[in-house]
Amino acid sequence: MKRQIFHDASVKLAGTYLIILMALSLVFSVSLYQVLTNEFDKNLARNTDILEHSNRPRPDQSWRDDFLLNQINNSRIGKNRIERQLVVLNLFILVFGGGICYWLARRSLEPIERSHLALERFTSDASHELRTPLTAMQTEIEVALMNPKLDTKSAKNLLQSNLEEVNRLGVLSERLLVLARLDEHELPKEPVLVSDILAQAVKSVQPMADAKSIKIKRTLDSKTKNLQFMADKTSIIELIIILLDNAVKYSGDKSQVELTVESKHNKLYLKVSDKGPGINEQDLPHIFKRFYRADQSRTKNTQHGYGLGLALADKIARIHGGDISVKSSPSSGSDFIISLPLVS
Ligand code: ADP
């Protein structure tokens, strides 16, 4: 349906291009025709004049008539040939120009079509992601309400499960909102202290790490500790939380997550390493895309998420003039490296 709209728009745009092209071509053809036929007429007049005023002995009347008739004929044939050639030229422009105009129109509309489709996909993904947990909650509640023997323990379990779902929905809508906001606005930046943002990020992931007995090891030297750089503090903390949160989420119990900070060549490098399941090579190019979840069999069924964390992290890094790279393999865990420019 949407494709049909873009096809119709392309046809209309191509039609407009073609009308302009044909109008120019016709104006050019008519002008050219006039210039050339004028030349023929002038030539004819010149020859007649030469014949009439020549000093040579005057040829007899019939020879003159033949000569003039011949001249007029030649001029008419010449004009006809020009007319035919101009008609062929205009038909050629109409057919090939039409094709080129359609190709140009498709090219002009392509970026708009692409962003429109991306927006459509994003909206439908988002509404699907919101609807699934809501339907699950609704079903659980309906089943519980229909059970006349619902005891306090089952009711508490239900509330607990619903609360978890509500929390996840909160995170999802928050991330969707932040992504939409980051798409539109520049973030106000202020000087932030590296040690400060790290401490705040680790603090917010610590309860989750404790629940799995995972140790978060921080490595930063005294020089890096006191470094300051320009950033939107809340977003940068969110960026580190997303990577730490994933590292903890995808690692096994009692493992270790490392947060290493280095500064070199006027850049700050923050590395989050884990010894978790790693990421398959074919998933690596896609994990920063919105709603992408790698290796569904290993992660989706066991770990909750919406595939929005890394998309948001990547966006935040880019807004700060930096980027995120990843080194990962299923056997050796994952290293996510954030690189951010420092103030000199
Ligand atoms: P999610 O909400 O699914 O965690 P993300 O955007 O944060 O979404 O991550 C996208 C996918 O990348 C995840 O579904 C997961 O498969 C993979 N991934 C991200 N971080 C890690 C990690 N530290 N270890 C293994 N896989 C990871």
Residues whose N, C-alpha, C, O or C-beta is under 5 A from the ligand:
A	BS01	ADP	N246 A247 Y250 G276 G278 I279 I287 Y292 R293 A294 D295 T299 H304 G305 Y306 G307 L308 G309 L310 A311 S334
